[in-house]
Amino acid sequence: MTQTLGILGGGQLGMMLAQSALQLGHQCVFLEDTPNPPASLYGKVYHSSQLEQFIADSDIFSLEFENTPVAIASHLANQKAGIYPPPNALHIAQDRLKEKALFNELDVPTVPYRAVNSPDELALACDELGLPLVLKTSRGGYDGKGQFVLRTADDISTAWDELGRATTHEEMPAPLIAEGFIDFEREVSLIAVRGRDGEIVYYPLVENTHHQGILAKTVAPAPNVAHLTQDAQHNIKKILEKLDYVGVLTLELFVTETGLIANEIAPRVHNSGHWSIEGANTSQFENHVRAVLGLPLGDTGIIKPSVMLNVIGKYPNINELLTIKGVHFHHYHKDERAGRKIGHITVMNDELDKTIEQVESLLR
Ligand code: AMP
């Protein structure tokens, strides 16, 4: 029987979830306030003022937007067939301090960190953790926004002015987190899917490169990670089980000399998994839909090594792009704007290095 999946958020992640849902014989509707979001091409979009109608028209709920209010997710947990992943996963993932506390509780290694609520606490964190130090807003940051790297003690007041004072109300200080600066070798992520019956499947570890805090490129599978894979899977399994999670969960990790260090989780399908649409036997989007609807999970094995490049700010010359063999282009139907993710390109062929260079030159 066709089910309607009500999704919180209607961006490109919702669009790609809907593509998979339709293929499986189901459909999606979306709760989203931005006009003409990408997902509107695939399903009806409800404004948040139409929440009751959105609920009435859905059978079960999920999310694609990490900063969805937890109160809405908790409300949906008691409607129709409920919401997956559980609202508690959202509650934790929205707050870096809670996330780090969960990692520590589960013995998942993290950077050393301190909660910071005043300039004095920031100075103390600098003393205790040393410099450089990364100061982040504990809530609400994304794509590298809401972060400040302190390199000398003179940066304390500027960092506080930028992140602490600007958002602090007298009664409710905006919590900040100070993290030791990790001199990592590279960044990787692990995407896992947990079904309603507790089965877990893992995609291979992938390597991510960021540009100005935004993901630019994902290499799947990540090279030279055989010694890290078991550790990464063990860690994400503990998190999935602790949260009684259902759906796709992403764990972002730093690779260091001493092994993996967890940075953060994303309780949703993730940009570093877009390669899986063409590159894996079952995409992360299809597997998320399968998990939420209680269907058997699909094979996460790789069809061919792939590289995903984000299209940021401006579309490339699409005619030229499509002349390159092994290139798959995904247009998000979004207007061009500096720093905005508006599409992605997955490259799969036997001359990856050469092709990536070609595509990157078109993107420039
Ligand atoms: P985040 O929003 O935590 O994913 O951070 C965005 C990017 O900033 C990461 O992908 C890293 O490249 C960098 N970064 C974040 N935290 C640290 C840290 N503690 N030390 C060094 N680099 C970091």
Boltz pocket constraint, residues with backbone or C-beta under 6 A from the ligand:
constraints:
  - pocket:
      binder: B
      contacts: [[A, 111], [A, 134], [A, 141], [A, 142], [A, 143], [A, 144], [A, 145], [A, 179], [A, 180], [A, 181], [A, 182], [A, 183], [A, 187], [A, 210], [A, 213], [A, 252], [A, 263], [A, 264]]
      max_distance: 6.0
